[in-house]
Amino acid sequence: MNLLLVKISIPIIGLLAVAGAFLRWRRRELPTGLFAGWTLLWLAIAVVVQLPQQTDVFARLLGIGRGVDALMFLAVLALVLLVFRIYLRLERQEREITALVREIALLRSEKKQ
């Protein structure tokens, strides 16, 4: 893919993503912190696409050779953390559902007696 096409399309995609998030935030469907995080993420992506050589400076701070390697490392780390958080939330919801089902079953059994 042509580098110029990437430098033009990624910021446009980012603007559309932030605009969609903004509309959800205005309808109070998205918390302010999540909206801010989403906006910062797309801003960072747009900067990296426009100034890819700056990632090498960031990589050297982390002790990693190339900027792309540093970004991939951070992306994988972020995804692992997100999956872990989702797993914890799912486990908590399963425990809550089990407790609710038990309570409903007990209430129904008391009604029958």
C-alpha positions, 0 to 999 in steps of 0.5 A, spaced: 500 500 500 502 506 498 505 510 504 501 517 502 494 513 502 496 510 509 498 517 511 491 520 509 486 514 510 488 513 517 487 520 520 480 520 516 478 513 519 481 516 526 476 522 525 470 518 524 472 513 530 472 519 534 466 522 531 462 516 533 465 516 540 463 523 541 456 522 538 455 516 543 458 520 549 453 526 548 447 521 548 451 519 555 452 512 552 459 512 553 463 515 559 467 521 559 474 517 561 473 512 555 471 517 550 478 521 552 482 515 552 479 513 545 480 520 542 487 520 545 489 513 542 486 515 535 490 522 536 497 517 538 495 513 532 495 519 527 501 522 530 505 515 529 502 515 522 505 522 520 511 521 524 513 514 524 521 516 525 519 518 532 517 511 534 524 510 534 526 515 540 520 512 544 523 505 543 530 507 545 527 510 551 524 503 552 531 499 550 528 496 544 531 497 537 526 499 533 520 503 534 515 498 530 517 493 535 516 497 541 509 499 538 508 491 537 510 490 544 506 495 547 500 493 543 500 486 545 501 487 552 495 492 552 491 486 549 493 481 554 491 486 559 484 487 556 483 480 555 485 479 563 480 484 565 474 481 560 476 475 563 475 477 570 469 481 569 466 475 566 467 470 572 464 476 576 458 476 572 457 468 572 458 468 580 452 474 580 448 470 575 449 463 579 447 467 586 441 470 582 438 463 579 439 460 586 435 466 589 430 465 584 429 458 585 429 458 593 423 463 592 419 459 587 420 453 591 417 457 597 411 459 593 410 452 591 410 450 599 
